[in-house]
């Protein structure tokens, strides 16, 4: 078919098999010349009608098949066409064909032509785009080779900058965060944006004051309508600062506010770039997580999403959504479950544009929030296994490591480990996890994820002393190691519950346990006022346990019922099960075996529904008679029917 030719004449074969048969009649040795002639004809006609860019893929497809038959200016012209095809493929997120075009383009340049004054721009663009495409396709060694060529031949720093971006992305994907930070801050210094190697409280406060002064008096609309950034060096700085954010979060959290404040000040002073959407989202996270002002944090999250819509690019969508829906909205307006769809959509967009880092971070966000929301463990565990395999294929080691302790925790709950308290099984072995999987610089971040999962398992399986000991190890450091993460709320929740359980077991007044519980309730009240959909049921259960500590039986009864009802409304199955379990133990201590057995039977069923077979088996073993008898009663059956029908059920109290 004469596709791409500007005349009105068109010819095509009546069937693909006829075309294939006609093509087979052409001797193989004559085919390159045939394709070359077709390509030349296509190019000539497209040039006449000024449609070369429009028809570039069709033209290049033909000319490349005959590339060994051309030389001189035609060879250089074909190199340019392959560059155009490669760049346009990258813009369309077609990174595999992009790499093919770019590699052919490079092969068409001789060593003397490469980076010569006449062909410098084409050489630089070919190598810069090749470095990007190699990285996205997971070819780290080839990407580093391209970066080395650019570093050796580029005549100015801004020409080298795209290659440094690829290098830093590569370091991040491999978990070499220290090298990413060192390289990134070195680049920023050369761009006129130097940073200290570390930051103390005074430096952070001073930088925050400078940022607040820049923002003072500016309305939301004024921030959204700031002029567009024009300074190339500042645009480059914004892009590198954007990459530095995740590095600092993981292993240099003291520098995280400084990176964020710098992006915001550059946006206000020099205008908006597409990175500014991420900058204001990050600022909202800092204001919310570090300063405790969720209202103001939510304000900047909304500004960020508005700026994101202003720029016609998806490059920063995955990153901005990850910050807004993981670090900001859960603390103010939305339930954790509301974020799940945003994470999956943002992950898809991240993959489309080659942002594998945040595409996978959105999947880790999806994993943790899904777990906290009470999604069935069997389904979630299978998804996690797929996510980890996907992360490995893309060389995204950090994302894989983040998922690991959560996945093993799920396996423990499901009964697929030898010891439910130890993170050892198909996903990980906690004994050598940090020696074999996690680089030393990432230990503080990852260790707190591991400690949280161990504490959660210890409390869930009734090892309250172990849970309390782990809480003691991480109580003062978790909010610094995992700033803004909702996992901090759950840590406080189980910390308070473990203290209450130990106080109940000891039957003695213990100041340490009381203090821990009071602090937990105080924090949970603050969070509940901001985000009741995520915290109310946790607060009510803490209050019930606190009432038991203070021997306020009537108040405890009401609080347990309130906790059960709130947990049911929130849809968090494991928390609803836990509220029933704790209520059962309370009534058992009071000697009311009938009520205790009813609550235990419901807890047992809810744990089964969640997929926590190991936990449900534990209850069955410890309280087999109580559970079995209660399950036969009509009141239990009616309750479960009401719950399945999404009616807020009430446990019979008489």
C-alpha positions as CSV (number, residue, x, y, z in Angstrom):
1,X,0.0,0.0,0.0
2,X,1.3,3.5,-0.9
3,X,0.9,4.9,2.6
4,X,2.4,8.3,3.4
5,X,2.4,9.6,-0.2
6,X,0.6,12.9,-0.6
7,X,-1.1,12.1,-4.0
8,X,-4.7,11.1,-4.2
9,X,-3.7,7.7,-5.7
10,X,-3.8,4.7,-3.3
11,X,-3.1,1.0,-4.0
12,X,-3.4,-1.9,-1.7
13,X,-3.5,-5.6,-1.8
14,X,-6.9,-7.2,-1.5
15,X,-5.7,-9.5,1.3
16,X,-2.7,-9.7,3.6
17,X,-1.8,-13.2,2.5
18,X,-1.6,-12.0,-1.1
19,X,0.7,-9.2,0.0
20,X,2.9,-11.7,1.9
21,X,3.0,-14.0,-1.1
22,X,4.0,-11.2,-3.4
23,X,6.7,-10.2,-0.9
24,X,8.0,-13.8,-0.8
25,X,8.6,-13.7,-4.5
26,X,11.3,-11.0,-4.0
27,X,14.7,-12.6,-3.4
28,X,15.9,-12.0,0.1
29,X,19.1,-10.3,-1.1
30,X,17.0,-7.8,-3.1
31,X,14.7,-6.9,-0.2
32,X,17.0,-4.2,1.5
33,X,17.2,-2.3,-1.8
34,X,13.4,-2.6,-2.2
35,X,12.7,-1.2,1.2
36,X,15.3,1.5,0.6
37,X,13.5,2.6,-2.6
38,X,10.1,2.6,-0.9
39,X,11.5,4.6,2.0
40,X,13.1,7.1,-0.4
41,X,9.8,7.5,-2.2
42,X,7.9,7.9,1.0
43,X,10.4,10.5,2.3
44,X,10.4,12.5,-1.0
45,X,6.6,12.7,-1.1
46,X,6.3,13.5,2.6
47,X,8.9,16.2,2.3
48,X,7.0,17.7,-0.7
49,X,3.9,18.0,1.4
50,X,5.8,19.0,4.6
51,X,4.6,15.8,6.3
52,X,8.0,14.2,7.3
53,X,7.3,14.5,11.1
54,X,3.8,13.1,10.6
55,X,5.0,10.1,8.5
56,X,8.4,9.6,10.3
57,X,7.6,6.1,11.7
58,X,6.5,4.8,8.3
59,X,9.5,6.3,6.6
60,X,12.1,5.1,9.1
61,X,10.6,1.6,9.1
62,X,11.4,1.3,5.4
63,X,14.8,3.2,5.3
64,X,16.2,1.3,8.3
65,X,15.8,-2.0,6.4
66,X,18.1,-0.7,3.8
67,X,20.4,1.4,6.0
68,X,23.5,-0.7,5.1
69,X,23.1,0.5,1.4
70,X,23.4,4.2,2.2
71,X,26.2,6.6,3.0
72,X,27.1,10.3,3.2
73,X,24.3,12.8,3.8
74,X,21.6,10.2,3.4
75,X,23.1,8.3,6.3
76,X,23.1,11.4,8.5
77,X,19.6,12.3,7.4
78,X,18.4,8.8,8.5
79,X,20.2,9.2,11.9
80,X,18.2,12.4,12.4
81,X,15.0,10.6,11.4
82,X,15.7,7.8,13.9
83,X,16.4,10.4,16.6
84,X,13.0,12.0,15.9
85,X,11.3,8.6,16.0
86,X,13.0,7.7,19.2
87,X,12.2,11.0,21.0
88,X,8.5,10.8,19.9
89,X,8.3,7.2,21.0
90,X,9.6,8.3,24.5
91,X,7.0,11.0,24.6
92,X,4.4,8.4,23.8
93,X,5.9,6.1,26.5
94,X,6.8,3.5,23.9
95,X,10.3,2.8,25.3
96,X,11.1,-0.5,23.6
97,X,10.7,0.8,20.0
98,X,12.3,4.1,21.1
99,X,15.5,2.2,22.1
100,X,15.6,0.4,18.7
101,X,15.3,3.7,16.8
102,X,17.9,5.4,19.0
103,X,20.4,2.6,18.8
104,X,20.1,2.6,15.0
105,X,20.6,6.4,15.0
106,X,23.8,6.0,17.0
107,X,25.1,3.3,14.7
108,X,24.7,5.6,11.7
109,X,27.2,8.1,13.1
110,X,31.0,7.5,12.6
111,X,33.4,8.1,15.5
112,X,34.6,11.3,13.8
113,X,31.1,12.6,13.4
114,X,30.1,11.8,17.0
115,X,30.0,15.1,19.1
116,X,31.7,17.0,16.3
117,X,30.8,20.7,16.1
118,X,28.6,20.0,13.1
119,X,26.7,17.1,14.7
120,X,27.0,17.9,18.4
121,X,23.3,18.6,19.0
122,X,22.2,15.4,17.3
123,X,24.8,13.3,19.1
124,X,23.9,14.8,22.5
125,X,20.2,14.2,22.0
126,X,20.8,10.7,20.7
127,X,22.9,9.7,23.8
128,X,20.6,11.5,26.3
129,X,17.5,9.8,25.0
130,X,19.3,6.5,24.8
131,X,20.3,6.8,28.4
132,X,16.7,7.4,29.4
133,X,15.4,4.6,27.3
134,X,18.0,2.1,28.5
135,X,17.1,2.9,32.1
136,X,13.4,2.5,31.6
137,X,14.0,-0.8,29.9
138,X,16.0,-2.0,32.9
139,X,19.4,-1.9,31.1
140,X,21.4,-0.3,33.8
141,X,24.9,-1.1,32.4
142,X,24.0,0.3,29.0
143,X,22.5,3.4,30.6
144,X,25.8,4.0,32.5
145,X,27.8,3.6,29.3
146,X,25.7,6.3,27.6
147,X,26.0,8.6,30.6
148,X,29.8,8.1,30.5
149,X,29.9,9.2,26.9
150,X,27.9,12.3,27.6
151,X,30.0,13.2,30.6
152,X,33.2,12.9,28.5
153,X,31.9,14.9,25.5
154,X,29.3,17.4,26.6
155,X,30.6,21.0,26.5
156,X,28.5,22.5,29.3
157,X,26.9,21.3,32.6
158,X,23.3,21.8,31.4
159,X,24.0,19.5,28.5
160,X,25.2,16.8,31.0
161,X,22.2,17.3,33.2
162,X,19.8,14.8,31.6
163,X,22.4,12.1,32.0
164,X,22.8,12.9,35.7
165,X,19.0,12.5,36.1
166,X,19.3,9.0,34.7
167,X,22.2,8.2,36.9
168,X,20.4,9.3,40.0
169,X,17.3,7.4,39.0
170,X,19.4,4.3,38.5
171,X,21.0,4.7,42.0
172,X,17.6,5.0,43.6
173,X,16.2,2.0,41.8
174,X,19.1,-0.1,43.0
175,X,18.7,1.1,46.6
176,X,22.0,3.0,46.4
177,X,20.5,5.9,48.1
178,X,23.7,7.4,49.5
179,X,25.2,7.6,46.0
180,X,22.0,9.1,44.7
181,X,22.0,11.8,47.4
182,X,25.7,12.5,46.9
183,X,25.4,12.8,43.1
184,X,22.1,14.8,43.3
185,X,23.3,17.4,45.8
186,X,26.6,17.7,43.8
187,X,24.5,18.5,40.7
188,X,22.3,21.0,42.7
189,X,25.4,22.8,43.9
190,X,26.6,23.3,40.3
191,X,23.2,24.6,39.4
192,X,23.5,27.3,42.1
193,X,21.4,25.5,44.7
194,X,23.8,24.1,47.3
195,X,22.7,22.2,50.4
196,X,24.3,21.4,53.8
197,X,25.3,17.8,54.3
198,X,23.1,17.6,57.3
199,X,20.5,19.7,59.0
200,X,19.7,20.6,62.6
201,X,16.5,22.0,64.1
202,X,17.7,25.6,63.8
203,X,18.5,25.2,60.1
204,X,15.1,23.6,59.4
205,X,13.2,26.3,61.4
206,X,15.0,29.1,59.6
207,X,14.4,27.6,56.2
208,X,10.7,27.1,57.1
209,X,10.4,30.8,58.1
210,X,12.0,31.8,54.8
211,X,9.4,29.7,52.9
212,X,6.5,31.0,54.9
213,X,7.6,34.5,54.2
214,X,7.6,33.7,50.5
215,X,4.0,32.3,50.7
216,X,2.7,35.0,53.1
217,X,-0.2,37.0,51.6
218,X,-0.7,34.7,48.6
219,X,-4.1,33.2,48.1
220,X,-4.6,29.7,46.6
221,X,-5.6,31.2,43.3
222,X,-2.5,33.4,43.2
223,X,-0.3,30.4,43.8
224,X,-2.0,28.4,41.1
225,X,-1.6,31.3,38.6
226,X,2.0,32.1,39.2
227,X,3.9,32.7,35.9
228,X,5.7,29.8,34.1
229,X,9.3,29.2,35.1
230,X,11.7,30.1,32.3
231,X,15.2,29.8,33.8
232,X,16.7,26.6,32.5
233,X,19.0,26.1,35.5
234,X,16.1,26.5,37.9
235,X,14.0,24.1,35.9
236,X,16.9,21.6,36.1
237,X,17.2,22.2,39.8
238,X,13.5,21.5,40.3
239,X,13.8,18.2,38.5
240,X,16.7,17.1,40.6
241,X,15.1,18.2,43.9
242,X,12.1,16.1,42.9
243,X,14.3,13.1,42.7
244,X,16.0,13.9,46.0
245,X,12.7,13.8,47.9
246,X,12.3,10.0,48.1
247,X,16.1,9.6,48.8
248,X,15.9,12.0,51.8
249,X,12.7,10.4,53.0
250,X,14.3,7.0,53.2
251,X,17.8,7.7,54.6
252,X,18.2,11.5,55.2
253,X,14.9,12.6,56.8
254,X,16.5,15.7,58.3
255,X,17.1,17.0,54.8
256,X,13.5,16.3,53.6
257,X,12.0,19.6,54.8
258,X,14.9,21.6,53.3
259,X,14.4,19.9,49.9
260,X,10.7,20.6,50.0
261,X,11.1,24.2,51.1
262,X,13.6,24.9,48.3
263,X,11.2,23.6,45.6
264,X,8.4,25.8,47.0
265,X,10.6,28.9,47.1
266,X,11.9,28.4,43.6
267,X,8.4,28.0,42.4
268,X,7.3,31.3,44.0
269,X,10.3,33.2,43.0
270,X,10.9,31.9,39.4
271,X,7.5,30.7,38.5
272,X,5.8,27.3,38.1
273,X,7.3,24.3,36.4
274,X,5.5,21.0,36.1
275,X,7.5,19.9,39.2
276,X,5.8,22.6,41.2
277,X,2.7,20.3,41.6
278,X,4.9,17.8,43.4
279,X,6.6,20.7,45.4
280,X,3.3,21.9,46.9
281,X,2.2,18.4,47.6
282,X,5.4,17.7,49.4
283,X,5.0,21.0,51.3
284,X,1.5,19.9,52.3
285,X,3.0,16.7,53.6
286,X,5.6,18.5,55.7
287,X,3.1,20.9,57.2
288,X,0.8,18.0,58.0
289,X,3.3,15.4,59.2
290,X,6.0,17.5,60.8
291,X,4.0,20.5,62.0
292,X,0.7,18.7,62.8
293,X,-1.4,21.1,60.8
294,X,-3.5,18.8,58.7
295,X,-5.9,21.5,57.6
296,X,-3.1,23.6,56.1
297,X,-1.5,20.5,54.7
298,X,-4.7,19.6,52.9
299,X,-4.9,23.1,51.5
300,X,-1.5,22.7,49.8
301,X,-2.5,19.2,48.6
302,X,-5.4,20.7,46.7
303,X,-3.2,23.4,45.3
304,X,-0.8,20.7,44.1
305,X,-3.5,18.8,42.3
306,X,-4.7,22.0,40.6
307,X,-1.2,22.8,39.4
308,X,-0.9,19.3,38.1
309,X,-4.0,19.8,35.9
310,X,-2.5,23.1,34.6
311,X,0.5,21.3,32.8
312,X,-0.3,19.1,29.9
313,X,2.0,16.2,31.1
314,X,1.6,13.0,33.0
315,X,5.3,12.9,34.1
316,X,4.6,14.0,37.7
317,X,1.1,12.6,38.1
318,X,2.3,9.4,39.8
319,X,4.5,11.3,42.2
320,X,2.1,13.9,43.1
321,X,-0.8,11.5,43.7
322,X,1.4,9.3,45.8
323,X,2.1,12.2,48.2
324,X,-1.4,13.7,48.3
325,X,-3.3,10.5,48.8
326,X,-0.8,8.7,51.1
327,X,0.5,11.5,53.2
328,X,-2.2,14.2,53.2
329,X,-5.8,13.2,52.6
330,X,-5.9,10.3,55.1
331,X,-5.2,12.8,57.9
332,X,-8.0,15.1,57.0
333,X,-10.8,14.3,54.6
334,X,-10.8,10.7,53.3
335,X,-10.8,7.2,54.6
336,X,-7.8,5.0,53.7
337,X,-10.0,3.0,51.4
338,X,-10.7,6.2,49.3
339,X,-7.0,6.2,48.3
340,X,-6.8,2.8,46.8
341,X,-8.2,3.6,43.4
342,X,-6.0,6.7,43.1
343,X,-2.9,4.5,43.8
344,X,-3.7,2.0,41.1
345,X,-4.4,4.7,38.5
346,X,-1.3,6.6,39.5
347,X,0.8,3.4,39.2
348,X,-0.5,2.8,35.7
349,X,0.4,6.4,34.7
350,X,3.8,6.0,36.2
351,X,4.5,2.9,34.2
352,X,3.2,4.6,31.0
353,X,5.7,7.5,31.4
354,X,8.6,5.4,32.6
355,X,8.5,6.6,36.3
356,X,9.0,3.1,37.6
357,X,10.1,4.4,41.0
358,X,6.7,6.0,41.9
359,X,4.7,3.5,40.0
360,X,6.0,0.9,42.4
361,X,5.7,3.3,45.4
362,X,2.0,3.7,44.6
363,X,1.7,-0.1,44.7
364,X,3.4,-0.2,48.1
365,X,1.0,2.5,49.2
366,X,-1.9,0.3,47.9
367,X,-0.5,-2.7,49.8
368,X,-0.3,-1.0,53.2
369,X,-3.6,0.8,52.9
370,X,-5.3,-2.3,51.7
371,X,-4.0,-4.2,54.7
372,X,-5.1,-1.4,57.0
373,X,-8.5,-1.4,55.3
374,X,-9.1,-5.1,56.0
375,X,-9.0,-6.4,52.4
376,X,-9.0,-10.2,52.3
377,X,-5.5,-11.5,53.1
378,X,-5.3,-14.2,50.5
379,X,-6.1,-11.8,47.7
380,X,-3.8,-9.2,49.0
381,X,-0.9,-11.6,49.6
382,X,-1.1,-12.8,46.0
383,X,-1.1,-9.2,44.8
384,X,2.0,-8.5,46.9
385,X,3.8,-11.5,45.4
386,X,3.1,-10.1,42.0
387,X,4.1,-6.6,42.9
388,X,7.4,-7.9,44.3
389,X,8.1,-9.9,41.1
390,X,7.3,-6.8,39.1
391,X,9.6,-4.6,41.2
392,X,12.4,-7.1,40.7
393,X,12.0,-7.1,36.9
394,X,12.3,-3.3,36.9
395,X,15.3,-3.2,39.3
396,X,13.2,-1.3,41.9
397,X,14.8,-2.8,45.0
398,X,13.4,-0.3,47.6
399,X,9.8,-0.9,46.6
400,X,10.3,-4.6,46.8
401,X,11.9,-4.3,50.3
402,X,9.0,-2.1,51.6
403,X,6.4,-4.7,50.7
404,X,8.4,-7.6,52.1
405,X,7.7,-7.4,55.9
406,X,4.0,-6.7,55.2
407,X,3.7,-9.7,52.9
408,X,5.4,-12.0,55.4
409,X,3.1,-10.6,58.1
410,X,0.1,-11.6,56.0
411,X,1.6,-15.1,55.5
412,X,2.0,-15.4,59.3
413,X,-1.6,-14.5,59.8
414,X,-2.7,-17.0,57.2
415,X,-0.9,-19.7,59.0
416,X,1.9,-20.1,56.4
417,X,4.9,-19.8,58.8
418,X,6.3,-22.0,61.5
419,X,6.1,-19.2,64.1
420,X,3.4,-16.5,63.8
421,X,5.6,-14.1,65.8
422,X,8.7,-14.3,63.6
423,X,8.9,-12.8,60.1
424,X,10.3,-16.0,58.5
425,X,8.8,-17.7,55.5
426,X,8.3,-17.5,51.8
427,X,8.7,-13.7,51.7
428,X,11.6,-13.1,54.1
429,X,13.8,-14.2,56.9
430,X,14.1,-11.5,59.5
431,X,17.3,-13.0,60.8
432,X,19.3,-12.1,57.7
433,X,17.0,-9.6,55.9
434,X,19.2,-6.6,56.7
435,X,22.4,-8.4,55.9
436,X,21.3,-9.7,52.5
437,X,18.5,-7.4,51.3
438,X,18.7,-3.9,52.7
439,X,21.7,-1.5,52.3
440,X,23.0,-0.1,55.6
441,X,21.9,3.5,54.8
442,X,18.3,2.3,54.5
443,X,18.2,0.4,57.8
444,X,16.5,3.0,60.0
445,X,13.6,3.3,57.6
446,X,13.2,-0.4,56.9
447,X,13.8,-1.5,60.5
448,X,10.7,0.5,61.6
449,X,8.6,-1.3,59.0
450,X,9.8,-4.6,60.3
451,X,9.4,-3.6,64.0
452,X,5.8,-2.5,63.3
453,X,4.9,-5.8,61.7
454,X,6.5,-7.7,64.5
455,X,4.6,-5.6,67.1
456,X,1.3,-6.0,65.3
457,X,1.8,-9.8,65.1
458,X,2.8,-10.1,68.8
459,X,-0.2,-8.2,70.0
460,X,-2.6,-10.0,67.6
461,X,-1.4,-13.4,68.9
462,X,-1.6,-12.4,72.5
463,X,2.1,-11.9,73.2
464,X,1.5,-8.6,74.9
465,X,4.9,-8.4,76.6
466,X,6.7,-8.9,73.3
467,X,4.5,-6.2,71.7
468,X,5.2,-3.8,74.5
469,X,9.0,-4.4,74.3
470,X,8.9,-3.7,70.5
471,X,6.8,-0.6,71.1
472,X,9.4,0.6,73.6
473,X,12.1,0.2,71.0
474,X,10.4,2.3,68.4
475,X,8.0,4.6,70.3
476,X,10.1,7.8,70.1
477,X,11.7,7.2,66.7
478,X,8.9,5.8,64.4
479,X,7.4,9.3,63.6
480,X,10.9,10.5,62.6
481,X,11.8,7.4,60.6
482,X,8.4,7.2,58.9
483,X,7.1,10.8,58.8
484,X,3.6,11.2,57.7
485,X,2.8,7.5,57.3
486,X,-0.5,6.3,58.7
487,X,1.4,3.3,60.2
488,X,2.3,5.7,63.0
489,X,-1.4,5.8,64.0
490,X,-1.5,2.0,64.2
491,X,1.7,1.9,66.1
492,X,0.2,4.2,68.8
493,X,-3.0,2.0,68.7
494,X,-1.2,-1.3,69.4
495,X,1.2,0.4,71.9
496,X,-1.8,1.5,74.0
497,X,-3.6,-1.8,73.7
498,X,-0.5,-3.8,74.7
499,X,-0.1,-1.5,77.8
500,X,-3.7,-2.1,78.7
501,X,-3.5,-5.9,78.3
502,X,-0.4,-6.1,80.5
503,X,-2.0,-3.9,83.1
504,X,-5.1,-6.2,83.0
505,X,-2.9,-9.3,83.3
506,X,-0.9,-8.0,86.2
507,X,-4.0,-6.8,88.1
508,X,-1.8,-4.1,89.5
509,X,-1.7,-0.3,89.2
510,X,1.3,0.3,86.9
511,X,2.3,3.9,86.2
512,X,4.2,3.0,83.0
513,X,1.2,1.3,81.4
514,X,-1.2,4.0,82.5
515,X,1.0,6.7,81.1
516,X,1.4,4.8,77.8
517,X,-2.4,4.4,77.5
518,X,-3.1,8.1,78.3
519,X,-0.6,9.2,75.7
520,X,-2.2,6.8,73.1
521,X,-5.7,8.1,73.8
522,X,-4.6,11.7,73.7
523,X,-3.0,11.3,70.3
524,X,-5.9,9.2,69.0
525,X,-8.4,11.9,70.1
526,X,-6.4,14.5,68.1
527,X,-6.3,12.3,65.0
528,X,-10.0,11.3,65.4
529,X,-11.0,15.0,65.4
530,X,-9.2,15.3,62.0
531,X,-10.1,12.0,60.4
532,X,-12.9,10.2,62.2
533,X,-13.4,7.6,59.4
534,X,-9.9,6.3,60.0
535,X,-9.5,6.7,63.8
536,X,-12.8,6.7,65.6
537,X,-13.1,2.9,66.1
538,X,-9.5,2.8,67.3
539,X,-10.2,5.6,69.9
540,X,-13.3,3.8,71.1
541,X,-11.4,0.6,71.7
542,X,-8.6,2.3,73.5
543,X,-11.2,4.1,75.7
544,X,-12.9,0.7,76.4
545,X,-9.5,-0.8,77.5
546,X,-8.7,2.3,79.5
547,X,-12.1,2.0,81.3
548,X,-11.2,-1.6,82.2
549,X,-7.9,-0.5,83.6
550,X,-9.8,2.0,85.8
551,X,-12.4,-0.7,86.7
552,X,-15.3,1.3,85.1
553,X,-17.3,-1.7,84.0
554,X,-20.5,0.1,82.8
555,X,-18.5,2.6,80.8
556,X,-16.3,-0.1,79.4
557,X,-19.4,-2.0,78.1
558,X,-20.6,1.0,76.2
559,X,-17.2,1.8,74.8
560,X,-16.7,-1.8,73.5
561,X,-20.1,-1.6,71.8
562,X,-19.2,1.8,70.3
563,X,-15.9,0.4,69.1
564,X,-17.6,-2.5,67.5
565,X,-20.1,-0.3,65.7
566,X,-17.5,2.2,64.5
567,X,-15.2,-0.6,63.3
568,X,-18.1,-2.1,61.4
569,X,-18.9,1.2,59.7
570,X,-15.2,1.7,58.8
571,X,-15.1,-1.7,57.1
572,X,-11.9,-2.7,58.8
573,X,-12.6,-6.4,59.4
574,X,-9.6,-7.1,61.6
575,X,-10.3,-4.2,63.9
576,X,-13.9,-5.2,64.2
577,X,-12.7,-8.7,65.1
578,X,-10.3,-7.3,67.6
579,X,-13.0,-5.2,69.3
580,X,-15.2,-8.4,69.7
581,X,-12.2,-10.4,71.0
582,X,-11.3,-7.8,73.6
583,X,-15.0,-7.4,74.7
584,X,-15.1,-11.2,75.0
585,X,-12.2,-11.3,77.4
586,X,-13.7,-8.5,79.4
587,X,-17.0,-10.3,79.9
588,X,-15.1,-13.5,80.6
589,X,-13.3,-11.8,83.4
590,X,-16.7,-10.7,84.7
591,X,-17.9,-14.3,84.7
592,X,-20.5,-13.8,82.0
593,X,-19.6,-16.8,79.9
594,X,-22.6,-16.5,77.6
595,X,-21.7,-12.9,76.4
596,X,-18.1,-13.8,76.3
597,X,-18.7,-16.8,74.1
598,X,-20.9,-14.8,71.7
599,X,-18.3,-12.1,71.3
600,X,-15.6,-14.8,70.8
601,X,-17.6,-16.6,68.2
602,X,-18.1,-13.4,66.2
603,X,-14.4,-12.5,66.5
604,X,-13.5,-16.0,65.3
605,X,-15.7,-15.7,62.3
606,X,-14.5,-12.2,61.4
607,X,-10.8,-13.4,61.5
608,X,-11.8,-16.3,59.2
609,X,-13.5,-13.8,56.9
610,X,-10.4,-11.7,56.8
611,X,-8.3,-14.8,56.0
612,X,-6.3,-14.9,59.3
613,X,-6.5,-18.6,59.7
614,X,-3.7,-18.8,62.2
615,X,-5.5,-16.3,64.5
616,X,-8.9,-17.9,64.1
617,X,-7.3,-21.3,64.9
618,X,-5.7,-19.9,68.0
619,X,-9.1,-18.7,69.3
620,X,-10.7,-22.1,68.4
621,X,-7.9,-23.9,70.3
622,X,-8.0,-21.6,73.4
623,X,-11.8,-21.3,73.6
624,X,-13.1,-24.3,71.7
625,X,-16.1,-25.0,73.8
626,X,-17.2,-21.4,74.1
627,X,-16.8,-20.7,70.3
628,X,-18.5,-24.0,69.3
629,X,-21.5,-23.5,71.6
630,X,-22.0,-19.8,70.6
631,X,-21.9,-20.6,66.9
632,X,-24.9,-22.8,67.3
633,X,-27.1,-20.1,68.9
634,X,-29.6,-18.2,66.8
635,X,-28.4,-14.9,68.0
636,X,-24.9,-15.5,66.5
637,X,-26.4,-16.6,63.2
638,X,-28.7,-13.5,63.1
639,X,-25.8,-11.2,63.9
640,X,-23.7,-12.6,61.0
641,X,-26.6,-12.3,58.6
642,X,-27.1,-8.6,59.6
643,X,-23.4,-7.9,59.2
644,X,-23.3,-9.5,55.7
645,X,-26.2,-7.3,54.7
646,X,-24.2,-4.3,55.8
647,X,-26.6,-3.5,58.6
648,X,-24.9,-2.2,61.8
649,X,-25.4,-5.2,64.0
650,X,-25.8,-5.2,67.8
651,X,-24.6,-7.9,70.0
652,X,-27.3,-9.2,72.3
653,X,-26.4,-8.0,75.8
654,X,-29.1,-9.7,77.9
